[in-house]
Amino acid sequence: MKQADKVVDTSGLICPLPLLKAKEQLKQMQRGQVLEVICTDPSSIIDFKVFTEVSANKLLASHQQQDKYFFLIEKL
């Protein structure tokens, strides 16, 4: 699995802020780079799944660890 080139921790933020912060970081990244997003908002599971389905990005992995959600997104 690819390692993250950047990490953005949006813990404590609620929808839509985690997604907006992730989009902001992805704009600054090059194709093929990977962003790790850390969230505490449960709705982020759906947000990031839908976002990667409709954008030029790929959801490489997602998992939950206690009250945090982790997403690895590759910029395509």
Backbone as XML, in Angstrom:
<?xml version="1.0"?>
<chain id="A" units="angstrom">
  <residue number="1" name="MET">
    <atom name="N" x="0.840" y="-1.191" z="0.000"/>
    <atom name="CA" x="0.000" y="0.000" z="0.000"/>
    <atom name="C" x="0.879" y="1.247" z="0.000"/>
  </residue>
  <residue number="2" name="LYS">
    <atom name="N" x="0.417" y="2.255" z="-0.698"/>
    <atom name="CA" x="1.174" y="3.507" z="-0.783"/>
    <atom name="C" x="1.182" y="4.237" z="0.549"/>
  </residue>
  <residue number="3" name="GLN">
    <atom name="N" x="2.267" y="4.934" z="0.816"/>
    <atom name="CA" x="2.382" y="5.771" z="2.009"/>
    <atom name="C" x="1.857" y="7.173" z="1.679"/>
  </residue>
  <residue number="4" name="ALA">
    <atom name="N" x="1.385" y="7.858" z="2.686"/>
    <atom name="CA" x="0.872" y="9.221" z="2.495"/>
    <atom name="C" x="2.001" y="10.208" z="2.273"/>
  </residue>
  <residue number="5" name="ASP">
    <atom name="N" x="1.817" y="11.091" z="1.306"/>
    <atom name="CA" x="2.751" y="12.184" z="1.066"/>
    <atom name="C" x="2.429" y="13.364" z="1.968"/>
  </residue>
  <residue number="6" name="LYS">
    <atom name="N" x="1.144" y="13.496" z="2.312"/>
    <atom name="CA" x="0.675" y="14.565" z="3.202"/>
    <atom name="C" x="-0.386" y="13.991" z="4.122"/>
  </residue>
  <residue number="7" name="VAL">
    <atom name="N" x="-0.503" y="14.580" z="5.294"/>
    <atom name="CA" x="-1.538" y="14.181" z="6.247"/>
    <atom name="C" x="-2.283" y="15.430" z="6.687"/>
  </residue>
  <residue number="8" name="VAL">
    <atom name="N" x="-3.600" y="15.357" z="6.691"/>
    <atom name="CA" x="-4.408" y="16.454" z="7.203"/>
    <atom name="C" x="-5.312" y="15.883" z="8.298"/>
  </residue>
  <residue number="9" name="ASP">
    <atom name="N" x="-5.198" y="16.454" z="9.476"/>
    <atom name="CA" x="-5.981" y="16.003" z="10.625"/>
    <atom name="C" x="-7.146" y="16.967" z="10.826"/>
  </residue>
  <residue number="10" name="THR">
    <atom name="N" x="-8.340" y="16.475" z="10.569"/>
    <atom name="CA" x="-9.533" y="17.314" z="10.699"/>
    <atom name="C" x="-10.346" y="16.914" z="11.924"/>
  </residue>
  <residue number="11" name="SER">
    <atom name="N" x="-9.705" y="16.285" z="12.882"/>
    <atom name="CA" x="-10.388" y="15.852" z="14.107"/>
    <atom name="C" x="-11.106" y="17.027" z="14.759"/>
  </residue>
  <residue number="12" name="GLY">
    <atom name="N" x="-12.343" y="16.790" z="15.167"/>
    <atom name="CA" x="-13.137" y="17.824" z="15.812"/>
    <atom name="C" x="-13.972" y="18.649" z="14.852"/>
  </residue>
  <residue number="13" name="LEU">
    <atom name="N" x="-13.690" y="18.555" z="13.554"/>
    <atom name="CA" x="-14.467" y="19.304" z="12.562"/>
    <atom name="C" x="-15.629" y="18.454" z="12.076"/>
  </residue>
  <residue number="14" name="ILE">
    <atom name="N" x="-16.741" y="19.107" z="11.760"/>
    <atom name="CA" x="-17.901" y="18.381" z="11.248"/>
    <atom name="C" x="-18.147" y="18.725" z="9.786"/>
  </residue>
  <residue number="15" name="CYS">
    <atom name="N" x="-18.912" y="17.878" z="9.134"/>
    <atom name="CA" x="-19.254" y="18.030" z="7.728"/>
    <atom name="C" x="-19.754" y="19.453" z="7.455"/>
  </residue>
  <residue number="16" name="PRO">
    <atom name="N" x="-19.279" y="20.083" z="6.408"/>
    <atom name="CA" x="-18.451" y="19.593" z="5.314"/>
    <atom name="C" x="-16.961" y="19.940" z="5.464"/>
  </residue>
  <residue number="17" name="LEU">
    <atom name="N" x="-16.552" y="20.428" z="6.619"/>
    <atom name="CA" x="-15.172" y="20.916" z="6.766"/>
    <atom name="C" x="-14.089" y="19.874" z="6.502"/>
  </residue>
  <residue number="18" name="PRO">
    <atom name="N" x="-14.203" y="18.617" z="6.958"/>
    <atom name="CA" x="-13.142" y="17.654" z="6.643"/>
    <atom name="C" x="-12.935" y="17.484" z="5.136"/>
  </residue>
  <residue number="19" name="LEU">
    <atom name="N" x="-14.031" y="17.419" z="4.403"/>
    <atom name="CA" x="-13.941" y="17.272" z="2.954"/>
    <atom name="C" x="-13.343" y="18.523" z="2.309"/>
  </residue>
  <residue number="20" name="LEU">
    <atom name="N" x="-13.745" y="19.686" z="2.762"/>
    <atom name="CA" x="-13.193" y="20.927" z="2.206"/>
    <atom name="C" x="-11.695" y="21.035" z="2.468"/>
  </residue>
  <residue number="21" name="LYS">
    <atom name="N" x="-11.251" y="20.653" z="3.663"/>
    <atom name="CA" x="-9.819" y="20.687" z="3.994"/>
    <atom name="C" x="-9.048" y="19.701" z="3.116"/>
  </residue>
  <residue number="22" name="ALA">
    <atom name="N" x="-9.630" y="18.539" z="2.885"/>
    <atom name="CA" x="-8.988" y="17.540" z="2.030"/>
    <atom name="C" x="-8.876" y="18.044" z="0.588"/>
  </residue>
  <residue number="23" name="LYS">
    <atom name="N" x="-9.951" y="18.628" z="0.072"/>
    <atom name="CA" x="-9.934" y="19.171" z="-1.293"/>
    <atom name="C" x="-8.858" y="20.243" z="-1.449"/>
  </residue>
  <residue number="24" name="GLU">
    <atom name="N" x="-8.740" y="21.092" z="-0.429"/>
    <atom name="CA" x="-7.736" y="22.156" z="-0.434"/>
    <atom name="C" x="-6.321" y="21.565" z="-0.544"/>
  </residue>
  <residue number="25" name="GLN">
    <atom name="N" x="-6.050" y="20.523" z="0.212"/>
    <atom name="CA" x="-4.737" y="19.879" z="0.168"/>
    <atom name="C" x="-4.504" y="19.178" z="-1.172"/>
  </residue>
  <residue number="26" name="LEU">
    <atom name="N" x="-5.525" y="18.491" z="-1.677"/>
    <atom name="CA" x="-5.381" y="17.774" z="-2.946"/>
    <atom name="C" x="-5.072" y="18.716" z="-4.100"/>
  </residue>
  <residue number="27" name="LYS">
    <atom name="N" x="-5.620" y="19.920" z="-4.081"/>
    <atom name="CA" x="-5.345" y="20.897" z="-5.134"/>
    <atom name="C" x="-3.858" y="21.224" z="-5.221"/>
  </residue>
  <residue number="28" name="GLN">
    <atom name="N" x="-3.170" y="21.171" z="-4.094"/>
    <atom name="CA" x="-1.753" y="21.526" z="-4.033"/>
    <atom name="C" x="-0.831" y="20.336" z="-4.340"/>
  </residue>
  <residue number="29" name="MET">
    <atom name="N" x="-1.404" y="19.168" z="-4.497"/>
    <atom name="CA" x="-0.608" y="17.959" z="-4.688"/>
    <atom name="C" x="-0.476" y="17.597" z="-6.159"/>
  </residue>
  <residue number="30" name="GLN">
    <atom name="N" x="0.528" y="16.783" z="-6.453"/>
    <atom name="CA" x="0.780" y="16.302" z="-7.811"/>
    <atom name="C" x="0.053" y="14.979" z="-8.041"/>
  </residue>
  <residue number="31" name="ARG">
    <atom name="N" x="-0.194" y="14.647" z="-9.314"/>
    <atom name="CA" x="-0.804" y="13.360" z="-9.648"/>
    <atom name="C" x="0.035" y="12.231" z="-9.067"/>
  </residue>
  <residue number="32" name="GLY">
    <atom name="N" x="-0.635" y="11.240" z="-8.508"/>
    <atom name="CA" x="0.058" y="10.091" z="-7.948"/>
    <atom name="C" x="0.408" y="10.228" z="-6.473"/>
  </residue>
  <residue number="33" name="GLN">
    <atom name="N" x="0.321" y="11.438" z="-5.948"/>
    <atom name="CA" x="0.593" y="11.626" z="-4.521"/>
    <atom name="C" x="-0.617" y="11.186" z="-3.708"/>
  </residue>
  <residue number="34" name="VAL">
    <atom name="N" x="-0.351" y="10.845" z="-2.442"/>
    <atom name="CA" x="-1.394" y="10.297" z="-1.573"/>
    <atom name="C" x="-1.588" y="11.195" z="-0.357"/>
  </residue>
  <residue number="35" name="LEU">
    <atom name="N" x="-2.839" y="11.470" z="-0.076"/>
    <atom name="CA" x="-3.224" y="12.271" z="1.080"/>
    <atom name="C" x="-3.894" y="11.365" z="2.104"/>
  </residue>
  <residue number="36" name="GLU">
    <atom name="N" x="-3.463" y="11.468" z="3.360"/>
    <atom name="CA" x="-4.154" y="10.784" z="4.439"/>
    <atom name="C" x="-4.992" y="11.820" z="5.182"/>
  </residue>
  <residue number="37" name="VAL">
    <atom name="N" x="-6.261" y="11.508" z="5.368"/>
    <atom name="CA" x="-7.170" y="12.392" z="6.085"/>
    <atom name="C" x="-7.619" y="11.670" z="7.358"/>
  </residue>
  <residue number="38" name="ILE">
    <atom name="N" x="-7.530" y="12.382" z="8.473"/>
    <atom name="CA" x="-7.974" y="11.854" z="9.758"/>
    <atom name="C" x="-9.199" y="12.660" z="10.184"/>
  </residue>
  <residue number="39" name="CYS">
    <atom name="N" x="-10.289" y="11.963" z="10.503"/>
    <atom name="CA" x="-11.549" y="12.615" z="10.859"/>
    <atom name="C" x="-12.133" y="12.005" z="12.126"/>
  </residue>
  <residue number="40" name="THR">
    <atom name="N" x="-13.026" y="12.756" z="12.751"/>
    <atom name="CA" x="-13.809" y="12.214" z="13.863"/>
    <atom name="C" x="-15.304" y="12.251" z="13.552"/>
  </residue>
  <residue number="41" name="ASP">
    <atom name="N" x="-15.679" y="12.838" z="12.441"/>
    <atom name="CA" x="-17.082" y="12.945" z="12.047"/>
    <atom name="C" x="-17.518" y="11.661" z="11.331"/>
  </residue>
  <residue number="42" name="PRO">
    <atom name="N" x="-18.455" y="10.895" z="11.892"/>
    <atom name="CA" x="-18.895" y="9.646" z="11.265"/>
    <atom name="C" x="-19.438" y="9.822" z="9.847"/>
  </residue>
  <residue number="43" name="SER">
    <atom name="N" x="-19.991" y="10.975" z="9.529"/>
    <atom name="CA" x="-20.529" y="11.192" z="8.181"/>
    <atom name="C" x="-19.418" y="11.277" z="7.130"/>
  </residue>
  <residue number="44" name="SER">
    <atom name="N" x="-18.180" y="11.402" z="7.574"/>
    <atom name="CA" x="-17.063" y="11.479" z="6.625"/>
    <atom name="C" x="-16.918" y="10.187" z="5.827"/>
  </residue>
  <residue number="45" name="ILE">
    <atom name="N" x="-17.392" y="9.074" z="6.356"/>
    <atom name="CA" x="-17.311" y="7.797" z="5.630"/>
    <atom name="C" x="-18.041" y="7.922" z="4.296"/>
  </residue>
  <residue number="46" name="ILE">
    <atom name="N" x="-19.243" y="8.422" z="4.341"/>
    <atom name="CA" x="-20.028" y="8.596" z="3.115"/>
    <atom name="C" x="-19.459" y="9.728" z="2.269"/>
  </residue>
  <residue number="47" name="ASP">
    <atom name="N" x="-19.093" y="10.830" z="2.905"/>
    <atom name="CA" x="-18.575" y="11.996" z="2.184"/>
    <atom name="C" x="-17.371" y="11.636" z="1.317"/>
  </residue>
  <residue number="48" name="PHE">
    <atom name="N" x="-16.397" y="10.946" z="1.879"/>
    <atom name="CA" x="-15.182" y="10.637" z="1.128"/>
    <atom name="C" x="-15.410" y="9.560" z="0.081"/>
  </residue>
  <residue number="49" name="LYS">
    <atom name="N" x="-16.322" y="8.621" z="0.342"/>
    <atom name="CA" x="-16.650" y="7.605" z="-0.661"/>
    <atom name="C" x="-17.267" y="8.274" z="-1.886"/>
  </residue>
  <residue number="50" name="VAL">
    <atom name="N" x="-18.260" y="9.126" z="-1.654"/>
    <atom name="CA" x="-18.932" y="9.812" z="-2.768"/>
    <atom name="C" x="-17.961" y="10.763" z="-3.475"/>
  </residue>
  <residue number="51" name="PHE">
    <atom name="N" x="-17.190" y="11.523" z="-2.712"/>
    <atom name="CA" x="-16.243" y="12.466" z="-3.292"/>
    <atom name="C" x="-15.279" y="11.775" z="-4.253"/>
  </residue>
  <residue number="52" name="THR">
    <atom name="N" x="-14.721" y="10.643" z="-3.827"/>
    <atom name="CA" x="-13.740" y="9.970" z="-4.693"/>
    <atom name="C" x="-14.406" y="9.298" z="-5.892"/>
  </residue>
  <residue number="53" name="GLU">
    <atom name="N" x="-15.678" y="8.970" z="-5.786"/>
    <atom name="CA" x="-16.388" y="8.393" z="-6.930"/>
    <atom name="C" x="-16.672" y="9.424" z="-8.013"/>
  </residue>
  <residue number="54" name="VAL">
    <atom name="N" x="-16.852" y="10.687" z="-7.620"/>
    <atom name="CA" x="-17.228" y="11.715" z="-8.598"/>
    <atom name="C" x="-16.087" y="12.669" z="-8.949"/>
  </residue>
  <residue number="55" name="SER">
    <atom name="N" x="-14.923" y="12.470" z="-8.358"/>
    <atom name="CA" x="-13.795" y="13.354" z="-8.641"/>
    <atom name="C" x="-12.653" y="12.564" z="-9.267"/>
  </residue>
  <residue number="56" name="ALA">
    <atom name="N" x="-11.622" y="13.269" z="-9.635"/>
    <atom name="CA" x="-10.438" y="12.635" z="-10.228"/>
    <atom name="C" x="-9.483" y="12.190" z="-9.129"/>
  </residue>
  <residue number="57" name="ASN">
    <atom name="N" x="-9.988" y="11.429" z="-8.181"/>
    <atom name="CA" x="-9.178" y="10.929" z="-7.078"/>
    <atom name="C" x="-9.628" y="9.511" z="-6.762"/>
  </residue>
  <residue number="58" name="LYS">
    <atom name="N" x="-8.737" y="8.746" z="-6.112"/>
    <atom name="CA" x="-9.035" y="7.350" z="-5.817"/>
    <atom name="C" x="-8.922" y="7.097" z="-4.320"/>
  </residue>
  <residue number="59" name="LEU">
    <atom name="N" x="-9.951" y="6.519" z="-3.750"/>
    <atom name="CA" x="-9.919" y="6.125" z="-2.342"/>
    <atom name="C" x="-9.172" y="4.797" z="-2.254"/>
  </residue>
  <residue number="60" name="LEU">
    <atom name="N" x="-7.940" y="4.849" z="-1.744"/>
    <atom name="CA" x="-7.113" y="3.652" z="-1.661"/>
    <atom name="C" x="-7.488" y="2.785" z="-0.470"/>
  </residue>
  <residue number="61" name="ALA">
    <atom name="N" x="-7.824" y="3.418" z="0.632"/>
    <atom name="CA" x="-8.149" y="2.668" z="1.848"/>
    <atom name="C" x="-8.900" y="3.564" z="2.815"/>
  </residue>
  <residue number="62" name="SER">
    <atom name="N" x="-9.667" y="2.934" z="3.676"/>
    <atom name="CA" x="-10.309" y="3.650" z="4.775"/>
    <atom name="C" x="-10.483" y="2.663" z="5.914"/>
  </residue>
  <residue number="63" name="HIS">
    <atom name="N" x="-10.346" y="3.173" z="7.121"/>
    <atom name="CA" x="-10.587" y="2.336" z="8.286"/>
    <atom name="C" x="-10.909" y="3.203" z="9.486"/>
  </residue>
  <residue number="64" name="GLN">
    <atom name="N" x="-11.478" y="2.555" z="10.476"/>
    <atom name="CA" x="-11.836" y="3.236" z="11.718"/>
    <atom name="C" x="-10.980" y="2.672" z="12.837"/>
  </residue>
  <residue number="65" name="GLN">
    <atom name="N" x="-10.484" y="3.563" z="13.683"/>
    <atom name="CA" x="-9.725" y="3.161" z="14.857"/>
    <atom name="C" x="-10.276" y="3.963" z="16.033"/>
  </residue>
  <residue number="66" name="GLN">
    <atom name="N" x="-10.995" y="3.287" z="16.904"/>
    <atom name="CA" x="-11.702" y="3.915" z="18.010"/>
    <atom name="C" x="-12.646" y="4.979" z="17.464"/>
  </residue>
  <residue number="67" name="ASP">
    <atom name="N" x="-12.485" y="6.253" z="17.844"/>
    <atom name="CA" x="-13.417" y="7.289" z="17.377"/>
    <atom name="C" x="-12.863" y="8.084" z="16.198"/>
  </residue>
  <residue number="68" name="LYS">
    <atom name="N" x="-11.833" y="7.561" z="15.533"/>
    <atom name="CA" x="-11.244" y="8.263" z="14.386"/>
    <atom name="C" x="-11.390" y="7.444" z="13.112"/>
  </residue>
  <residue number="69" name="TYR">
    <atom name="N" x="-11.522" y="8.170" z="12.010"/>
    <atom name="CA" x="-11.661" y="7.574" z="10.692"/>
    <atom name="C" x="-10.473" y="8.022" z="9.852"/>
  </residue>
  <residue number="70" name="PHE">
    <atom name="N" x="-9.877" y="7.081" z="9.126"/>
    <atom name="CA" x="-8.681" y="7.358" z="8.337"/>
    <atom name="C" x="-8.964" y="7.035" z="6.879"/>
  </residue>
  <residue number="71" name="PHE">
    <atom name="N" x="-8.558" y="7.951" z="5.998"/>
    <atom name="CA" x="-8.771" y="7.769" z="4.568"/>
    <atom name="C" x="-7.449" y="8.032" z="3.841"/>
  </residue>
  <residue number="72" name="LEU">
    <atom name="N" x="-7.129" y="7.162" z="2.886"/>
    <atom name="CA" x="-5.972" y="7.371" z="2.006"/>
    <atom name="C" x="-6.532" y="7.652" z="0.620"/>
  </residue>
  <residue number="73" name="ILE">
    <atom name="N" x="-6.214" y="8.833" z="0.095"/>
    <atom name="CA" x="-6.737" y="9.271" z="-1.192"/>
    <atom name="C" x="-5.575" y="9.582" z="-2.125"/>
  </residue>
  <residue number="74" name="GLU">
    <atom name="N" x="-5.608" y="8.955" z="-3.297"/>
    <atom name="CA" x="-4.580" y="9.222" z="-4.308"/>
    <atom name="C" x="-5.110" y="10.226" z="-5.314"/>
  </residue>
  <residue number="75" name="LYS">
    <atom name="N" x="-4.307" y="11.233" z="-5.585"/>
    <atom name="CA" x="-4.696" y="12.222" z="-6.603"/>
    <atom name="C" x="-4.368" y="11.641" z="-7.965"/>
  </residue>
  <residue number="76" name="LEU">
    <atom name="N" x="-5.379" y="11.571" z="-8.825"/>
    <atom name="CA" x="-5.184" y="11.026" z="-10.179"/>
    <atom name="C" x="-5.146" y="12.112" z="-11.217"/>
  </residue>
</chain>
